[in-house]
């Protein structure tokens, strides 16, 4: 896994085509021919070919990074195209890595692309990440984010981090030059369902372009060993007010993965840690979150099949209910406090949304309003579509 950076004599030579293509780099004193040769020798891994991964991969390929690894197991969907500019309408239904390959080779035929049509898991993360010099995290979920961080620390690879939500974004460089890692900032994942994803909370389409471009900039600076990276700093962006702030970060000596006495010495199955269930857990009772019982989709199906009395409450928006529904009674979350009179306190209420985040909030709201027989459907309609009935659209 150890990687020795090539010496100046071992760096690949620039071809006449390279000289022409990267002419604007070559005249920069901070880059020059040696720097461009370093970029040509670099191996960078882009985890995620979505909103963040799109500008990252485009700009790294354009900049002349010699080898780009692309990790993504998803297909291109129409809802992606509002922000994932790596893909086009003609790519809907294609594997994202295939769509990315076509676009990146059209941009720069010389870039070497290594496609990994797989989910990053504990079983493969160290091998994948250990094969590259710089890792760029373009993921959109906590499970993979913590996995990337821990694998980067264990493999001693820099982690160029970015995240987006609604109008807000963050960027940093973790596990680099003795600086902090992601767990120094956020030691543990939030409870399952507590934080909505972009599909529920929304995201301004141009925001991942902004944050992803910052990530690409940082990745290039790391490869060129330039000063002034975001190592030890967290850049926050509020696109609504267009305010940028930089917060100082320090490595936590008690960090469980990069601290002085780390307790995390190997990777675990992070998807279970962050609320994803394995096959053995699907029928088990899930621990309550903030005193709200969590019901699996398998338990809901059993109750429906047995016709056990319950009231299914859908707290999504009307357009979501029209797109895909389980037959529940629709009261959007932002209307719930005005419409609690529509609910029967004596009947067990099972609240659901798309993934379990909004329904958790709704269940807590009902609990405070005096409803004591309330459960949250863990994983929401996405889990139902994935594990019970694939004919229910996943959006």
NUFI-70978 format. One line per field, with one value per residue: x, y, z of N, C-alpha, C in turn. Coordinates in steps of 0.02 Angstrom, whole numbers. Layout:
N
nxx: X	...
nyy: Y	...
nzz: Z	...
caxx: X	...
cayy: Y	...
cazz: Z	...
cxx: X	...
cyy: Y	...
czz: Z	...
! end
This chain:
395
nxx: 41	104	158	278	326	366	532	606	671	602	477	345	375	323	221	222	88	41	112	52	-85	-82	-31	-63	-47	89	152	134	225	211	171	223	336	385	286	174	213	211	74	35	89	14	-105	-270	-416	-586	-723	-881	-987	-1073	-1157	-1048	-939	-946	-897	-771	-709	-713	-632	-511	-476	-466	-359	-250	-219	-147	-201	-362	-467	-631	-767	-923	-1084	-1206	-1346	-1379	-1503	-1651	-1675	-1548	-1491	-1504	-1397	-1287	-1173	-1088	-1156	-1280	-1442	-1453	-1388	-1467	-1513	-1395	-1243	-1162	-1022	-991	-1051	-978	-851	-864	-887	-773	-667	-701	-672	-535	-438	-319	-317	-304	-424	-492	-615	-730	-859	-941	-1000	-920	-855	-824	-750	-680	-624	-495	-407	-444	-426	-293	-227	-209	-149	-208	-364	-528	-672	-829	-952	-1124	-1179	-1177	-1125	-1033	-950	-888	-824	-734	-654	-596	-530	-439	-358	-304	-238	-152	-177	-216	-371	-482	-610	-785	-949	-1127	-1283	-1442	-1422	-1297	-1123	-972	-793	-635	-468	-426	-332	-198	-31	-10	-123	-295	-425	-584	-658	-607	-675	-811	-845	-931	-1058	-1219	-1376	-1474	-1580	-1590	-1539	-1588	-1566	-1503	-1603	-1718	-1708	-1669	-1561	-1469	-1440	-1318	-1230	-1153	-1065	-988	-929	-870	-777	-691	-642	-574	-475	-403	-358	-270	-176	-128	-67	33	106	89	84	-39	-155	-318	-294	-314	-408	-578	-681	-826	-976	-1105	-1217	-1332	-1321	-1199	-1080	-922	-830	-690	-642	-534	-459	-407	-305	-372	-308	-370	-445	-535	-482	-371	-301	-188	-194	-269	-429	-495	-444	-465	-576	-754	-924	-995	-1118	-1213	-1189	-1235	-1369	-1410	-1471	-1418	-1450	-1482	-1529	-1646	-1772	-1767	-1797	-1769	-1665	-1742	-1749	-1717	-1818	-1919	-1997	-1927	-1981	-1959	-1968	-2003	-2071	-2181	-2239	-2275	-2373	-2467	-2502	-2557	-2662	-2664	-2718	-2671	-2615	-2559	-2456	-2410	-2286	-2232	-2213	-2347	-2319	-2225	-2299	-2383	-2292	-2241	-2315	-2371	-2500	-2533	-2602	-2595	-2510	-2417	-2258	-2238	-2366	-2417	-2429	-2542	-2641	-2661	-2779	-2838	-2796	-2805	-2785	-2791	-2759	-2625	-2495	-2400	-2270	-2208	-2086	-1982	-1850	-1843	-1804	-1880	-1997	-1957	-1941	-2075	-2136	-2079	-2134	-2270	-2266	-2236	-2354	-2440	-2469	-2446	-2431	-2340	-2236	-2085	-2054	-1919	-1799	-1895	-1990	-1896	-1828	-1935	-1958	-1836	-1824	-1947	-2049	-2008	-2078	-2129	-2089	-1923	-1857
nyy: -61	57	204	274	431	484	526	678	640	528	567	576	626	775	777	849	879	889	1002	1101	1091	1117	1243	1362	1326	1300	1421	1471	1510	1435	1313	1266	1167	1057	1046	1015	893	823	822	742	623	595	502	501	476	485	484	451	504	611	762	836	760	779	915	901	789	833	950	901	809	897	972	891	782	626	494	449	380	320	305	236	167	191	227	345	465	559	658	689	779	913	960	877	891	816	722	690	713	609	510	454	317	251	179	275	283	245	345	453	417	430	569	627	576	635	765	760	658	598	566	438	328	241	134	103	19	7	0	89	-1	-72	-185	-163	-37	2	-60	1	141	142	128	249	421	540	570	611	660	645	611	583	543	496	371	329	438	436	314	340	437	365	262	337	390	272	222	323	430	586	668	748	844	877	945	968	1054	1111	1279	1282	1246	1150	1133	1052	992	840	731	757	805	800	860	881	752	703	652	722	837	797	681	567	485	561	515	389	452	581	690	762	711	779	752	763	885	968	1053	1189	1198	1246	1245	1124	1134	1243	1204	1082	1126	1195	1086	1017	1111	1108	974	976	1067	993	886	955	998	1126	1274	1331	1252	1188	1115	1088	1186	1237	1275	1366	1394	1501	1508	1580	1705	1730	1717	1681	1587	1547	1425	1383	1226	1097	954	822	756	652	591	456	390	456	501	509	388	286	207	152	40	-34	-52	-39	-97	30	70	5	65	193	178	95	-66	-235	-399	-485	-400	-346	-385	-364	-273	-99	13	142	315	464	431	389	252	146	79	-59	-81	-209	-253	-167	-213	-342	-311	-248	-352	-439	-366	-288	-161	5	171	247	379	501	617	690	802	856	831	731	629	602	554	436	323	245	229	300	426	591	723	857	893	1028	1069	997	1037	1114	1027	923	884	798	674	520	492	370	270	175	263	263	346	407	456	506	455	440	546	669	612	568	690	731	631	656	781	749	669	764	833	753	628	463	339	319	285	286	257	173	217	245	275	244	132	43	30	-25	-143	-207	-182	-159	-98	19	183	244	393
nzz: 0	24	-53	-154	-197	-363	-416	-483	-598	-632	-669	-790	-959	-1046	-1188	-1356	-1380	-1250	-1208	-1283	-1244	-1105	-1093	-1025	-895	-891	-896	-772	-630	-514	-557	-692	-798	-723	-624	-703	-752	-633	-609	-716	-678	-568	-469	-440	-342	-365	-268	-296	-422	-433	-390	-330	-375	-512	-558	-499	-563	-697	-696	-646	-744	-853	-808	-825	-743	-729	-702	-662	-544	-538	-436	-418	-402	-452	-564	-696	-668	-708	-612	-571	-659	-638	-567	-582	-684	-760	-828	-957	-1038	-1129	-1062	-965	-870	-894	-827	-704	-702	-832	-908	-858	-904	-1045	-1057	-997	-1073	-1193	-1161	-1124	-1204	-1165	-1031	-910	-864	-729	-695	-567	-538	-414	-245	-116	13	177	152	33	33	84	-6	-127	-100	-59	-178	-239	-246	-201	-127	-166	-92	-142	-92	-36	82	256	294	193	196	323	308	201	264	374	308	232	333	389	277	252	164	86	112	20	56	36	57	36	57	31	25	76	96	124	136	148	185	240	351	313	302	443	491	550	547	474	580	687	680	673	778	787	687	651	732	647	520	571	503	355	182	24	-66	7	76	-23	-142	-203	-373	-429	-323	-291	-397	-363	-237	-276	-371	-288	-216	-319	-345	-223	-225	-333	-284	-176	-244	-311	-208	-155	-52	71	70	119	232	402	408	391	262	245	155	117	2	-18	41	-6	73	133	248	349	458	591	617	727	752	845	989	1052	957	887	777	716	824	967	1035	952	935	832	723	615	474	483	454	394	345	419	542	517	502	398	360	377	307	412	506	463	507	639	792	795	884	983	930	1003	1092	1009	940	814	665	558	379	349	461	454	336	378	474	394	308	400	437	550	659	619	584	443	416	304	283	182	38	-72	-208	-199	-144	-250	-339	-283	-171	-18	12	123	237	190	261	248	323	362	384	485	620	617	585	672	728	641	671	763	931	993	907	839	764	620	555	401	279	143	173	310	389	395	443	568	635	630	707	832	854	863	977	1076	1068	1134	1080	1103	1048	933	795	697	526	482	364	272	120	27	81	80	-58	-95	-19	-6	-107	-264	-366	-321	-350	-336	-291
caxx: 0	147	171	336	318	421	580	600	695	554	414	335	389	266	222	205	17	36	140	2	-147	-74	12	-79	-16	162	178	128	285	194	160	279	341	391	221	130	236	185	2	30	107	-31	-161	-321	-478	-647	-774	-945	-991	-1135	-1152	-980	-892	-947	-846	-705	-681	-704	-575	-449	-459	-444	-294	-197	-205	-135	-247	-420	-510	-700	-806	-995	-1123	-1274	-1365	-1399	-1575	-1670	-1669	-1478	-1464	-1508	-1334	-1232	-1159	-1048	-1202	-1329	-1507	-1443	-1356	-1515	-1514	-1327	-1202	-1129	-952	-987	-1067	-920	-796	-876	-880	-705	-625	-714	-637	-462	-427	-256	-323	-315	-481	-502	-685	-748	-932	-954	-1006	-863	-874	-768	-710	-640	-603	-423	-373	-456	-395	-221	-199	-207	-110	-253	-433	-577	-735	-888	-1009	-1182	-1208	-1130	-1092	-974	-906	-846	-782	-679	-609	-557	-485	-385	-313	-269	-195	-109	-192	-254	-443	-508	-679	-835	-1019	-1175	-1352	-1481	-1379	-1236	-1072	-910	-736	-574	-422	-416	-281	-144	23	-18	-183	-351	-467	-655	-683	-587	-729	-873	-820	-977	-1114	-1282	-1423	-1508	-1640	-1593	-1521	-1614	-1518	-1520	-1666	-1772	-1700	-1654	-1495	-1463	-1405	-1250	-1188	-1100	-1014	-944	-890	-830	-720	-644	-609	-526	-419	-364	-326	-213	-126	-96	-23	90	138	86	62	-104	-214	-367	-274	-321	-458	-642	-712	-898	-1004	-1177	-1229	-1389	-1295	-1132	-1031	-871	-795	-640	-635	-473	-470	-348	-308	-393	-266	-412	-484	-534	-448	-306	-274	-126	-208	-330	-467	-517	-384	-487	-639	-814	-977	-1021	-1188	-1253	-1179	-1274	-1440	-1425	-1477	-1399	-1505	-1500	-1559	-1705	-1833	-1757	-1818	-1716	-1667	-1777	-1710	-1750	-1876	-1968	-1985	-1912	-2010	-1930	-2017	-2026	-2122	-2241	-2271	-2307	-2434	-2516	-2526	-2598	-2716	-2662	-2737	-2622	-2630	-2498	-2455	-2359	-2273	-2196	-2250	-2398	-2289	-2192	-2353	-2407	-2239	-2237	-2345	-2389	-2570	-2542	-2638	-2545	-2508	-2348	-2229	-2247	-2437	-2437	-2449	-2608	-2689	-2658	-2848	-2859	-2767	-2836	-2734	-2799	-2735	-2553	-2477	-2334	-2255	-2157	-2069	-1940	-1795	-1848	-1781	-1937	-2046	-1931	-1961	-2147	-2152	-2061	-2183	-2331	-2254	-2243	-2424	-2480	-2480	-2396	-2426	-2311	-2173	-2055	-2036	-1848	-1781	-1948	-2014	-1838	-1818	-1991	-1945	-1776	-1827	-2014	-2086	-1970	-2122	-2138	-2034	-1872	-1845
cayy: 0	115	233	319	481	480	580	722	603	475	596	568	685	805	772	913	892	914	1070	1146	1088	1145	1302	1412	1302	1300	1489	1488	1489	1386	1248	1255	1101	1006	1036	980	824	792	808	686	562	587	456	528	438	524	440	481	540	650	835	857	724	804	966	875	747	874	995	863	783	954	997	846	728	569	438	463	325	343	257	248	108	214	243	415	476	626	706	707	824	983	979	831	914	767	678	724	681	547	461	428	244	224	180	340	279	243	413	495	399	461	642	645	563	687	825	749	587	571	546	367	321	175	134	58	17	-28	41	86	-37	-87	-240	-144	33	10	-79	54	205	134	128	317	470	591	547	666	634	677	570	621	510	492	306	329	493	411	261	372	468	316	227	382	394	209	214	382	466	647	664	814	837	927	925	1019	1046	1171	1333	1282	1198	1148	1100	1049	937	803	679	780	843	802	897	843	713	720	635	774	887	763	617	512	501	577	458	377	490	646	742	745	717	831	735	786	955	1006	1084	1235	1160	1269	1241	1074	1158	1288	1166	1034	1160	1206	1022	1005	1157	1082	912	995	1097	939	849	998	1016	1199	1296	1364	1209	1193	1073	1124	1239	1218	1329	1361	1437	1514	1534	1625	1771	1730	1728	1629	1591	1495	1409	1346	1160	1066	881	804	701	597	566	382	360	487	526	481	318	272	146	125	15	-68	-25	-77	-88	96	78	-16	116	252	164	46	-132	-294	-446	-513	-348	-317	-402	-349	-208	-50	53	206	376	517	398	370	184	142	20	-79	-90	-279	-256	-134	-259	-396	-285	-236	-417	-467	-318	-261	-90	58	228	266	452	522	688	719	852	827	806	668	580	585	517	368	323	180	232	334	489	643	787	879	909	1098	1080	949	1069	1143	976	865	864	746	611	487	477	302	223	178	301	250	404	393	506	475	415	432	606	713	575	569	755	731	588	692	835	718	648	824	853	707	565	418	279	344	254	312	204	180	210	275	245	216	64	2	15	-66	-207	-238	-178	-118	-62	86	222	273	458
cazz: 0	27	-118	-154	-249	-410	-416	-541	-655	-648	-691	-863	-1001	-1080	-1261	-1388	-1370	-1181	-1206	-1310	-1205	-1038	-1100	-974	-833	-896	-885	-701	-594	-462	-589	-737	-828	-671	-593	-750	-753	-572	-620	-763	-640	-511	-469	-395	-339	-354	-240	-311	-485	-430	-393	-316	-417	-581	-571	-478	-617	-757	-690	-639	-811	-893	-783	-845	-696	-772	-690	-620	-526	-530	-396	-412	-421	-470	-633	-707	-666	-731	-557	-562	-710	-614	-536	-599	-753	-795	-865	-999	-1046	-1165	-1018	-917	-870	-900	-766	-698	-721	-905	-931	-842	-949	-1110	-1053	-980	-1131	-1243	-1138	-1126	-1221	-1137	-961	-898	-819	-699	-675	-512	-534	-352	-185	-71	73	221	124	-25	37	92	-68	-177	-80	-57	-246	-266	-208	-173	-127	-165	-67	-171	-71	-12	140	312	297	150	217	378	281	164	312	413	262	215	390	394	218	249	102	98	98	-1	78	20	69	16	79	17	1	116	77	163	104	187	168	302	353	269	334	515	509	577	502	479	647	734	675	689	802	775	642	685	734	583	507	603	456	288	128	-25	-100	49	93	-84	-149	-260	-424	-443	-264	-297	-444	-325	-189	-312	-401	-233	-203	-373	-333	-167	-246	-375	-239	-138	-290	-328	-144	-148	15	75	63	173	288	466	402	362	224	242	103	116	-65	-19	57	-35	125	142	312	360	528	606	646	755	762	913	1014	1075	900	888	719	702	887	994	1053	914	950	767	689	554	450	501	405	413	325	477	593	500	495	346	391	339	299	477	548	432	544	709	818	794	945	976	920	1041	1123	959	914	742	636	494	326	352	514	428	289	416	504	341	284	453	447	618	655	624	540	408	404	255	296	125	1	-115	-270	-183	-134	-317	-373	-254	-105	11	30	186	241	177	294	244	388	381	400	536	683	607	566	717	745	595	694	821	981	1018	856	828	704	591	513	352	227	92	200	382	424	411	484	636	663	639	764	893	861	887	1045	1117	1067	1173	1046	1133	1007	870	772	635	479	469	294	232	58	-7	106	56	-128	-101	16	-6	-171	-312	-411	-293	-377	-292	-322
cxx: 43	163	228	328	377	469	572	621	644	487	407	349	324	274	209	131	5	58	88	-61	-140	-31	-1	-55	60	191	169	191	271	181	219	281	346	325	173	149	212	111	-7	46	57	-86	-212	-385	-536	-702	-842	-943	-1056	-1122	-1083	-930	-890	-895	-776	-673	-668	-641	-509	-427	-433	-375	-236	-176	-201	-183	-301	-458	-580	-740	-878	-1032	-1192	-1282	-1385	-1475	-1590	-1662	-1596	-1457	-1468	-1442	-1275	-1212	-1113	-1091	-1252	-1393	-1499	-1413	-1405	-1520	-1446	-1294	-1165	-1055	-943	-1001	-1008	-861	-804	-862	-808	-657	-638	-678	-561	-449	-366	-263	-337	-369	-487	-571	-697	-823	-952	-966	-942	-886	-812	-722	-664	-607	-527	-385	-382	-417	-320	-188	-193	-170	-154	-325	-479	-645	-793	-952	-1065	-1215	-1155	-1092	-1028	-925	-860	-800	-722	-629	-565	-508	-427	-334	-271	-220	-146	-115	-230	-326	-468	-584	-723	-904	-1064	-1244	-1388	-1437	-1311	-1187	-1011	-856	-677	-528	-405	-359	-221	-94	13	-80	-239	-385	-540	-683	-660	-640	-795	-855	-865	-1031	-1175	-1327	-1458	-1572	-1642	-1579	-1545	-1559	-1542	-1586	-1726	-1768	-1688	-1583	-1496	-1417	-1333	-1203	-1135	-1047	-964	-899	-845	-769	-668	-607	-557	-464	-373	-327	-264	-158	-90	-47	40	130	143	63	-10	-163	-260	-353	-277	-370	-521	-672	-787	-925	-1079	-1193	-1287	-1368	-1226	-1079	-986	-838	-745	-630	-571	-491	-404	-359	-325	-349	-305	-457	-479	-497	-380	-272	-212	-135	-272	-363	-494	-454	-401	-556	-696	-867	-1016	-1094	-1234	-1249	-1224	-1346	-1459	-1426	-1451	-1458	-1529	-1537	-1627	-1769	-1826	-1784	-1758	-1722	-1703	-1727	-1748	-1818	-1931	-1952	-1974	-1938	-1977	-1986	-2044	-2080	-2186	-2277	-2307	-2372	-2488	-2545	-2572	-2658	-2721	-2676	-2678	-2642	-2564	-2502	-2396	-2347	-2231	-2238	-2297	-2368	-2253	-2243	-2380	-2356	-2236	-2270	-2363	-2462	-2584	-2581	-2587	-2558	-2435	-2322	-2243	-2320	-2460	-2463	-2518	-2662	-2688	-2728	-2873	-2837	-2801	-2782	-2736	-2773	-2660	-2539	-2407	-2321	-2200	-2146	-2026	-1887	-1798	-1828	-1839	-1988	-2022	-1950	-2035	-2168	-2135	-2111	-2249	-2324	-2264	-2315	-2470	-2498	-2426	-2387	-2401	-2245	-2150	-2036	-1963	-1833	-1834	-1965	-1956	-1824	-1874	-1980	-1887	-1786	-1894	-2044	-2049	-2014	-2139	-2078	-1987	-1850	-1794
cyy: 63	140	283	368	479	539	621	684	550	503	588	633	711	799	841	931	918	986	1120	1149	1125	1208	1354	1390	1313	1370	1512	1465	1435	1316	1232	1184	1046	992	999	907	787	777	747	620	547	535	481	487	484	476	475	521	580	724	861	824	749	858	942	838	788	916	958	833	840	978	952	796	663	512	459	398	352	289	278	187	127	222	317	419	548	678	727	767	898	1007	936	840	868	724	720	684	613	492	431	352	212	221	247	338	276	312	460	480	432	536	662	631	611	751	818	675	556	547	471	359	249	174	82	61	-23	22	34	54	-50	-140	-218	-75	41	-7	-25	117	200	135	197	364	519	565	608	638	674	642	614	587	499	426	306	383	470	355	290	402	416	278	272	387	330	198	271	417	530	641	734	811	894	901	984	1002	1112	1226	1333	1229	1203	1115	1103	996	903	752	695	821	852	841	852	800	733	705	685	829	857	692	557	533	521	516	451	419	560	703	722	750	770	816	758	861	999	1033	1130	1203	1181	1259	1185	1093	1202	1248	1115	1065	1177	1142	1006	1048	1130	1018	927	1025	1044	902	889	1019	1092	1217	1321	1318	1219	1144	1113	1182	1210	1280	1317	1413	1441	1547	1583	1697	1783	1752	1668	1640	1534	1485	1367	1279	1133	990	867	746	641	570	490	351	390	514	490	407	296	206	114	106	-25	-41	-70	-65	-25	105	55	37	176	237	118	-23	-187	-344	-473	-464	-326	-330	-387	-281	-160	-7	118	264	432	492	381	300	186	76	4	-86	-162	-288	-222	-180	-315	-372	-273	-302	-449	-423	-295	-187	-43	112	251	340	469	597	720	774	818	797	740	612	556	543	445	371	252	179	267	399	546	705	811	904	981	1116	1040	983	1101	1090	915	841	809	677	586	467	405	250	230	213	282	306	386	454	471	429	406	493	651	677	570	634	757	688	622	749	807	695	707	848	804	641	516	353	298	308	288	253	215	168	236	238	217	144	18	-18	-34	-137	-244	-240	-132	-80	8	129	248	338	498
czz: 0	-43	-112	-212	-297	-403	-479	-604	-678	-673	-767	-900	-1031	-1155	-1291	-1379	-1299	-1176	-1231	-1265	-1138	-1038	-1045	-905	-835	-884	-813	-665	-542	-492	-634	-763	-776	-638	-639	-756	-689	-578	-666	-727	-585	-524	-417	-400	-322	-330	-249	-375	-489	-434	-381	-363	-488	-594	-551	-536	-680	-752	-680	-705	-855	-873	-801	-793	-736	-765	-642	-608	-512	-494	-394	-437	-446	-545	-638	-708	-687	-675	-544	-603	-690	-586	-556	-672	-792	-842	-905	-1005	-1081	-1122	-968	-925	-877	-832	-763	-718	-796	-935	-918	-889	-1017	-1108	-1042	-1037	-1188	-1225	-1145	-1141	-1189	-1066	-956	-846	-795	-668	-620	-502	-472	-297	-144	-6	115	191	68	-19	41	29	-121	-160	-79	-125	-277	-219	-170	-180	-122	-148	-95	-151	-43	48	194	314	255	170	274	354	243	213	347	368	242	272	394	337	209	181	119	73	83	5	52	38	53	45	70	-13	34	92	123	122	151	157	234	294	309	310	409	538	532	524	513	548	700	736	697	712	785	726	681	687	667	578	535	554	386	236	78	-60	-59	62	33	-84	-210	-312	-436	-383	-268	-348	-409	-278	-224	-345	-348	-217	-256	-364	-278	-187	-289	-332	-198	-182	-306	-266	-135	-77	12	63	123	230	353	463	371	328	222	193	113	50	-67	-5	26	16	132	209	316	435	538	639	673	760	835	938	1037	1019	897	829	706	765	910	1013	1018	934	887	728	626	536	472	448	423	394	380	532	581	483	438	379	347	341	366	521	524	471	619	728	818	857	933	965	954	1068	1074	933	838	715	569	442	326	406	490	379	326	446	452	317	335	469	519	615	664	575	510	388	359	264	241	93	-48	-179	-258	-176	-202	-354	-349	-185	-83	33	95	180	237	219	292	311	409	395	461	599	678	597	612	736	698	618	757	870	1005	969	848	762	683	541	463	307	175	122	276	422	445	455	556	671	677	699	830	906	889	959	1093	1121	1102	1139	1069	1094	937	856	709	591	458	395	247	168	17	15	83	-17	-136	-74	11	-76	-220	-361	-386	-314	-322	-325	-282
! end
